[in-house]
Amino acid sequence: MSFKSLRGFRDFYPEEMAARRKVLDRIFDVVRPYGFREVDSPSLEMLELFRVKSGEEILTQTFNFMDRSKREVTLIPELTPTVARMVVEREKSLKRPIKWFSMPKMWRYEEPQYGRLREFYQLNVDIFGVPGPEADAEVLAVGIDIMLKLKLEGQFIFKLSDRRLMHGVLESMGIANKEAVFAAIDKRYKIGYSEFKDLLIKAGLDDFKVGQLLSILDSRGPLAEALPRLKQLLSLENEAIRAGCESLEKLADLMAMYRMEQYCELDPSVIRGLAYYTGTVFECYDTKGELRAIFGGGRYDKIIELFGGEPMPAVGFGMGDAVLEILMKRAGMWPEKKLTTDYFILTTSPQFMETAIFLAQALRERHFIVETDLLGRNFGNQMKYANSIGAKYVLILGEKEMAGGQVSIKNMETGEQKTEEVIKFLESATKGGQN
């Protein structure tokens, strides 16, 4: 009987994990300097935590079950409810702003597709306790900075809007069934025009209002340029529209201060499918428009209250690893799947193992990656193994070297070899190579 991983799940072998680790380290190296602090949380939560936010439909989207204590639990499908729970538990002692990030593994029982899996990693970046667009701009800057540091310049665009804009537009049109319209807008580019129009008609719009709505949805472009054009189509007497426009104007100014405005585009059709977004919303896409969203986020000021806490504004985003990997590979920016080792210590006799272990431990204390021969192989097979693990240097402990308290150092890239006293070699060894 043969066993394979489940559909929608992945195995990562050492070479694959080495490439992923390089990407993850780059991402974390961007997030931390902005003052975001790493948190971690359980992979298993009470199902009710997610039912509070998403309703009963969450039952069809999660790996949920009854545990031995007859509790309804689930593998986490997202992190926001968990992070909100953590904030509520310590909200009186936490200093504002609360700036957290994490990248846990998550699970969704959905049909696997290109860029969508049942098990995935997702970077979450959140700011709690800041009501204004300053926090919106900061999380956007982090997201843009990540893409730039991953060398994806020209490969992405952030599409922005404000939930209040479309709420105000539909309110001014006298449309009561806003959720049905939002659901239709969310499907706009996934279905044909006729089907999209039919959905809007069913939601209560006549042909004239459909035309009005389309002219607003099509008012896309660079944030600072498109926003004035959009305002000409809107009734600024509507409080929600006015608030949304004012917030976007401030956000445009802030992104210019970050010198990142060129990566932001106004797109009123971005409303986000999750009902708890209250203000700014944004999604990051590849510029060719061929992939699913890489990022998704915005402002959700009601989330802490939803889980029993005091009112507290919040903004953040989630970034899944699957689509990001596809984009990086397409752009030729995914790291090579290759194992690297700083030193392999070759011994020509079992009696030299004590010295080999001493040398390995001394180098490991200096943070080198070091391997020794554990299988008693001959000289040739040890060299072959050193090549297979990407050893930069092979340290040879043979009869001649051991007799003089020395070690031979072979540079595996150039083929050059030299002999040096063990103690002097250790004194000269620095992280990243042999001096």
C-alpha positions as CSV (number, residue, x, y, z in Angstrom):
1,M,0.0,0.0,0.0
2,S,1.4,3.4,-1.0
3,F,0.6,6.6,0.8
4,K,0.5,10.2,-0.7
5,S,-0.2,13.6,0.8
6,L,-3.8,14.6,0.8
7,R,-5.2,16.8,-2.1
8,G,-4.6,20.5,-1.3
9,F,-1.7,19.7,1.0
10,R,2.0,20.0,0.4
11,D,5.3,18.3,1.4
12,F,8.4,20.4,1.5
13,Y,11.7,18.6,1.1
14,P,15.0,20.1,2.3
15,E,15.8,21.9,-1.0
16,E,12.3,23.3,-1.2
17,M,12.3,24.4,2.4
18,A,15.7,26.1,2.0
19,A,14.2,28.2,-0.8
20,R,11.1,29.0,1.2
21,R,13.1,29.9,4.3
22,K,15.0,32.6,2.3
23,V,11.7,34.1,1.2
24,L,10.2,34.0,4.7
25,D,13.3,35.5,6.2
26,R,13.2,38.4,3.7
27,I,9.5,39.0,4.6
28,F,10.2,39.1,8.3
29,D,13.2,41.3,7.8
30,V,10.8,43.9,6.2
31,V,8.0,43.6,8.8
32,R,10.1,43.8,12.0
33,P,11.8,47.2,11.4
34,Y,8.3,48.8,11.2
35,G,7.8,47.9,14.9
36,F,5.5,44.9,14.4
37,R,6.0,42.3,17.1
38,E,5.6,38.6,16.4
39,V,2.9,36.6,18.1
40,D,1.8,33.0,17.8
41,S,-1.5,31.3,18.6
42,P,-3.1,27.9,18.7
43,S,-3.9,26.0,15.4
44,L,-7.1,24.7,17.0
45,E,-9.8,27.1,18.3
46,M,-13.5,26.8,19.3
47,L,-15.6,26.8,16.2
48,E,-17.9,29.4,17.8
49,L,-15.1,32.0,17.5
50,F,-15.4,31.8,13.7
51,R,-19.1,31.3,13.7
52,V,-19.4,34.7,15.5
53,K,-17.7,36.4,12.6
54,S,-18.8,34.4,9.6
55,G,-22.1,32.7,10.6
56,E,-23.1,29.1,10.0
57,E,-21.6,29.1,6.4
58,I,-18.2,28.6,8.1
59,L,-19.2,25.0,8.7
60,T,-18.7,24.2,5.0
61,Q,-15.3,25.9,4.8
62,T,-13.4,24.6,7.8
63,F,-11.9,21.3,9.1
64,N,-14.2,21.3,12.1
65,F,-15.1,18.4,14.4
66,M,-16.3,17.4,17.9
67,D,-13.4,16.7,20.3
68,R,-13.4,14.1,23.1
69,S,-14.9,16.7,25.4
70,K,-17.8,17.2,23.0
71,R,-16.7,20.7,22.1
72,E,-17.0,22.0,18.5
73,V,-13.5,22.9,17.5
74,T,-11.8,23.8,14.2
75,L,-8.4,24.1,12.6
76,I,-8.0,27.9,12.1
77,P,-9.1,29.1,8.6
78,E,-7.9,32.6,9.3
79,L,-6.2,34.5,12.1
80,T,-8.3,37.7,12.7
81,P,-10.7,36.1,15.2
82,T,-7.9,34.6,17.1
83,V,-5.9,37.8,17.2
84,A,-9.0,39.7,18.3
85,R,-9.5,37.2,21.1
86,M,-5.9,37.7,22.2
87,V,-6.4,41.5,22.2
88,V,-9.6,41.3,24.2
89,E,-8.0,39.0,26.8
90,R,-5.3,41.6,27.6
91,E,-6.8,44.8,26.2
92,K,-6.4,46.7,29.5
93,S,-2.7,46.1,29.7
94,L,-1.7,46.3,26.0
95,K,0.0,49.6,25.0
96,R,-1.5,51.4,21.9
97,P,-0.9,51.1,19.1
98,I,-0.8,47.3,19.2
99,K,1.3,46.2,16.2
100,W,1.4,42.4,15.7
101,F,2.4,40.0,12.9
102,S,2.6,36.3,12.5
103,M,2.7,33.7,9.7
104,P,0.9,30.5,10.9
105,K,-0.3,27.6,9.0
106,M,-4.1,27.7,8.2
107,W,-6.7,25.3,6.8
108,R,-9.8,25.8,4.6
109,Y,-11.9,23.0,3.3
110,E,-12.3,24.4,-0.2
111,E,-11.9,23.1,-3.7
112,P,-8.2,23.3,-4.4
113,Q,-7.4,25.5,-7.4
114,Y,-4.4,27.2,-8.9
115,G,-3.1,29.4,-6.1
116,R,-5.6,28.1,-3.5
117,L,-4.9,25.2,-1.2
118,R,-6.5,23.5,1.7
119,E,-3.4,24.0,3.9
120,F,-1.4,27.2,3.5
121,Y,0.7,29.7,5.3
122,Q,-0.5,33.3,5.7
123,L,1.3,36.4,6.8
124,N,-0.9,38.6,9.0
125,V,0.0,42.2,9.9
126,D,-2.4,44.2,12.1
127,I,-2.5,47.5,13.9
128,F,-5.0,48.0,16.7
129,G,-5.9,51.3,18.5
130,V,-5.3,53.8,15.7
131,P,-8.5,55.4,14.2
132,G,-7.0,57.4,11.3
133,P,-5.5,56.6,7.9
134,E,-2.0,56.8,9.4
135,A,-2.3,53.1,10.4
136,D,-3.9,52.3,7.0
137,A,-0.9,53.8,5.3
138,E,1.6,52.0,7.5
139,V,0.2,48.5,6.8
140,L,0.0,49.4,3.1
141,A,3.7,50.5,3.2
142,V,4.7,47.2,4.8
143,G,2.9,45.3,2.1
144,I,4.5,47.3,-0.7
145,D,7.9,47.1,0.9
146,I,7.6,43.3,1.1
147,M,6.9,43.1,-2.6
148,L,9.8,45.4,-3.4
149,K,12.3,43.6,-1.2
150,L,11.2,40.3,-2.9
151,K,12.4,42.1,-6.1
152,L,8.9,42.2,-7.7
153,E,9.1,45.8,-8.9
154,G,6.7,46.2,-11.8
155,Q,5.0,42.9,-11.1
156,F,2.2,44.1,-8.7
157,I,-0.3,46.8,-8.0
158,F,-2.3,47.6,-4.8
159,K,-6.0,48.4,-5.6
160,L,-7.6,50.6,-2.9
161,S,-11.1,51.8,-2.1
162,D,-13.3,52.5,1.0
163,R,-16.3,50.5,2.0
164,R,-18.1,53.6,2.9
165,L,-18.0,54.9,-0.7
166,M,-20.1,52.1,-2.1
167,H,-22.4,52.0,1.0
168,G,-23.0,55.7,0.4
169,V,-23.5,55.3,-3.4
170,L,-26.2,52.6,-2.9
171,E,-27.8,54.5,-0.1
172,S,-28.1,57.6,-2.3
173,M,-29.6,55.4,-5.0
174,G,-32.2,54.1,-2.6
175,I,-30.9,50.5,-2.8
176,A,-31.8,48.5,0.3
177,N,-30.3,45.2,-0.6
178,K,-26.6,46.3,-0.4
179,E,-25.2,42.9,0.3
180,A,-26.6,41.5,-2.9
181,V,-25.0,44.3,-4.9
182,F,-21.7,43.8,-3.1
183,A,-21.9,40.1,-3.9
184,A,-22.5,41.0,-7.6
185,I,-19.6,43.4,-7.7
186,D,-17.3,40.8,-6.1
187,K,-18.2,38.5,-9.0
188,R,-17.9,41.1,-11.7
189,Y,-14.7,40.0,-13.4
190,K,-15.5,36.3,-12.9
191,I,-18.7,36.3,-14.9
192,G,-20.0,37.7,-18.2
193,Y,-21.6,41.2,-18.4
194,S,-25.1,39.9,-19.0
195,E,-24.9,37.7,-15.9
196,F,-23.5,40.6,-13.9
197,K,-26.2,43.0,-15.0
198,D,-28.9,40.4,-14.2
199,L,-27.5,40.1,-10.6
200,L,-27.7,43.9,-10.2
201,I,-31.3,44.0,-11.6
202,K,-32.3,41.2,-9.1
203,A,-30.7,43.3,-6.3
204,G,-33.1,46.2,-7.1
205,L,-31.2,48.4,-9.7
206,D,-32.9,49.5,-12.9
207,D,-31.0,50.2,-16.2
208,F,-30.3,53.8,-15.3
209,K,-28.9,52.9,-11.9
210,V,-26.9,50.1,-13.4
211,G,-25.3,52.6,-15.8
212,Q,-24.6,55.0,-12.9
213,L,-23.0,52.2,-10.8
214,L,-20.8,51.1,-13.7
215,S,-19.5,54.6,-14.4
216,I,-18.5,54.7,-10.7
217,L,-16.9,51.3,-10.7
218,D,-14.9,52.1,-13.8
219,S,-13.4,55.2,-12.2
220,R,-10.0,53.5,-11.7
221,G,-6.5,54.8,-11.9
222,P,-3.6,56.2,-9.9
223,L,-5.1,57.2,-6.5
224,A,-4.3,60.9,-6.5
225,E,-5.5,61.3,-10.1
226,A,-8.6,59.1,-10.1
227,L,-10.1,60.3,-6.8
228,P,-10.9,63.8,-8.0
229,R,-12.6,62.3,-11.1
230,L,-14.6,59.9,-9.0
231,K,-15.8,62.7,-6.7
232,Q,-17.4,64.4,-9.6
233,L,-19.7,61.4,-10.0
234,L,-20.7,61.2,-6.4
235,S,-23.0,63.1,-4.1
236,L,-20.8,64.5,-1.4
237,E,-23.8,65.4,0.6
238,N,-24.0,61.7,1.6
239,E,-22.1,61.4,4.9
240,A,-20.6,57.9,4.1
241,I,-19.4,59.0,0.7
242,R,-17.9,62.2,2.1
243,A,-16.1,60.2,4.9
244,G,-14.8,57.7,2.4
245,C,-13.4,60.3,0.1
246,E,-11.8,62.3,2.9
247,S,-10.1,59.2,4.2
248,L,-8.8,58.2,0.7
249,E,-7.5,61.7,0.2
250,K,-5.5,61.6,3.4
251,L,-4.3,58.1,2.5
252,A,-3.1,59.4,-0.9
253,D,-1.1,62.1,0.8
254,L,0.4,59.6,3.3
255,M,1.4,57.2,0.5
256,A,3.2,60.1,-1.2
257,M,5.1,60.7,2.0
258,Y,6.1,57.0,2.0
259,R,7.1,57.6,-1.7
260,M,4.9,54.6,-2.6
261,E,2.0,56.3,-4.3
262,Q,2.9,54.8,-7.6
263,Y,2.0,51.3,-6.4
264,C,-1.5,52.3,-5.4
265,E,-4.5,52.5,-7.7
266,L,-8.1,53.6,-6.9
267,D,-10.6,50.9,-7.7
268,P,-14.1,51.4,-6.3
269,S,-15.0,47.8,-7.2
270,V,-12.7,46.5,-4.4
271,I,-15.1,46.0,-1.5
272,R,-13.8,42.8,0.1
273,G,-16.1,39.9,0.6
274,L,-15.9,39.8,4.4
275,A,-18.7,41.8,6.0
276,Y,-16.7,43.2,8.9
277,Y,-14.7,45.7,6.8
278,T,-15.6,49.3,7.8
279,G,-13.4,51.7,5.9
280,T,-10.3,51.4,3.7
281,V,-10.1,48.2,1.8
282,F,-7.3,47.0,-0.5
283,E,-6.1,44.0,-2.5
284,C,-2.7,43.4,-4.2
285,Y,-2.7,41.8,-7.7
286,D,-0.1,40.9,-10.3
287,T,0.0,43.5,-13.0
288,K,-1.0,41.0,-15.7
289,G,-4.2,40.3,-13.8
290,E,-3.7,36.5,-14.2
291,L,-3.6,35.4,-10.6
292,R,-5.8,35.5,-7.5
293,A,-5.2,38.3,-5.0
294,I,-1.8,38.2,-3.3
295,F,-2.8,40.4,-0.4
296,G,-6.2,41.4,1.0
297,G,-7.0,43.7,3.9
298,G,-8.4,46.9,5.2
299,R,-10.0,48.5,8.2
300,Y,-12.3,46.5,10.5
301,D,-13.1,48.7,13.4
302,K,-15.9,46.5,14.9
303,I,-13.9,43.3,15.3
304,I,-12.9,43.8,18.9
305,E,-16.4,44.7,20.0
306,L,-17.7,41.6,18.1
307,F,-15.6,39.4,20.5
308,G,-16.7,41.2,23.6
309,G,-14.0,43.9,24.0
310,E,-14.2,47.7,24.2
311,P,-14.4,49.7,20.9
312,M,-11.0,49.6,19.3
313,P,-10.1,50.6,15.7
314,A,-8.1,48.0,13.7
315,V,-6.5,47.6,10.3
316,G,-4.4,44.9,8.7
317,F,-3.9,42.5,5.9
318,G,-3.3,38.8,5.1
319,M,-0.9,37.5,2.5
320,G,-1.0,33.8,1.5
321,D,2.1,32.0,0.4
322,A,0.7,30.0,-2.5
323,V,0.0,32.9,-4.9
324,L,3.1,34.7,-3.9
325,E,5.2,31.7,-4.8
326,I,3.6,31.5,-8.2
327,L,4.3,35.1,-8.9
328,M,7.9,35.0,-7.8
329,K,8.5,31.9,-9.9
330,R,6.9,33.5,-12.9
331,A,9.2,36.6,-12.4
332,G,12.3,34.4,-11.9
333,M,12.7,35.6,-8.3
334,W,12.0,32.4,-6.4
335,P,15.3,31.2,-4.8
336,E,17.1,28.2,-6.3
337,K,16.2,24.9,-4.6
338,K,19.6,24.2,-3.4
339,L,21.2,23.0,-0.2
340,T,24.2,24.8,1.1
341,T,26.7,23.8,3.8
342,D,29.6,25.9,5.0
343,Y,31.9,23.0,5.9
344,F,32.1,19.2,5.5
345,I,34.7,17.6,7.7
346,L,36.3,14.6,5.9
347,T,38.1,12.0,7.9
348,T,40.3,9.2,6.5
349,S,40.2,7.1,9.7
350,P,37.7,6.5,12.5
351,Q,40.3,7.4,15.0
352,F,40.1,11.0,13.8
353,M,36.4,11.3,14.7
354,E,37.1,13.0,18.0
355,T,39.1,15.8,16.3
356,A,36.4,16.1,13.7
357,I,33.7,16.5,16.3
358,F,35.8,19.1,18.2
359,L,36.3,21.0,15.0
360,A,32.6,20.8,14.0
361,Q,31.4,22.0,17.4
362,A,33.8,24.9,17.4
363,L,32.6,26.0,14.0
364,R,28.9,25.5,14.9
365,E,29.5,27.8,17.9
366,R,30.5,30.4,15.3
367,H,27.1,29.7,13.5
368,F,28.5,27.8,10.6
369,I,26.5,24.9,9.1
370,V,28.8,21.9,9.5
371,E,28.5,18.2,8.7
372,T,30.8,15.3,9.4
373,D,30.9,11.8,8.0
374,L,28.5,9.5,9.9
375,L,28.7,6.5,7.7
376,G,32.4,5.6,7.6
377,R,32.7,6.2,3.8
378,N,35.9,6.2,1.9
379,F,37.6,9.4,0.7
380,G,35.9,9.5,-2.7
381,N,32.4,8.9,-1.4
382,Q,32.8,11.6,1.2
383,M,33.8,14.1,-1.5
384,K,30.7,13.1,-3.5
385,Y,28.5,13.7,-0.5
386,A,30.2,17.0,0.2
387,N,29.3,18.1,-3.3
388,S,25.7,16.8,-2.9
389,I,25.1,19.1,0.1
390,G,26.6,22.1,-1.5
391,A,29.6,22.3,0.8
392,K,31.6,25.5,0.3
393,Y,34.7,24.0,2.0
394,V,35.9,20.5,2.8
395,L,38.1,20.2,5.8
396,I,40.4,17.1,5.4
397,L,41.7,15.3,8.5
398,G,44.2,12.7,7.2
399,E,47.3,11.0,8.5
400,K,49.6,13.8,7.5
401,E,47.3,16.6,8.8
402,M,46.7,14.9,12.2
403,A,50.4,14.2,12.7
404,G,51.1,17.9,12.6
405,G,47.9,19.2,14.3
406,Q,46.7,20.6,11.0
407,V,43.7,20.6,8.7
408,S,43.6,20.8,4.9
409,I,41.0,23.3,3.6
410,K,39.7,22.6,0.1
411,N,37.7,25.4,-1.6
412,M,35.0,23.4,-3.5
413,E,34.3,26.2,-5.9
414,T,37.9,27.0,-7.0
415,G,39.5,23.7,-6.2
416,E,42.3,25.5,-4.3
417,Q,43.6,23.7,-1.2
418,K,45.8,24.8,1.7
419,T,47.0,23.3,5.0
420,E,46.8,25.2,8.2
421,E,47.1,24.6,12.0
422,V,43.7,23.7,13.4
423,I,43.9,26.5,16.1
424,K,44.9,29.1,13.5
425,F,42.2,28.0,11.2
426,L,39.5,28.4,13.9
427,E,40.8,31.8,14.8
428,S,40.5,33.0,11.2
429,A,37.1,31.3,10.5
430,T,34.4,33.9,10.1
431,K,30.7,33.5,9.2
432,G,30.3,33.3,5.5
433,G,33.6,31.8,4.4
434,Q,37.2,31.0,5.1
435,N,39.7,33.9,5.5
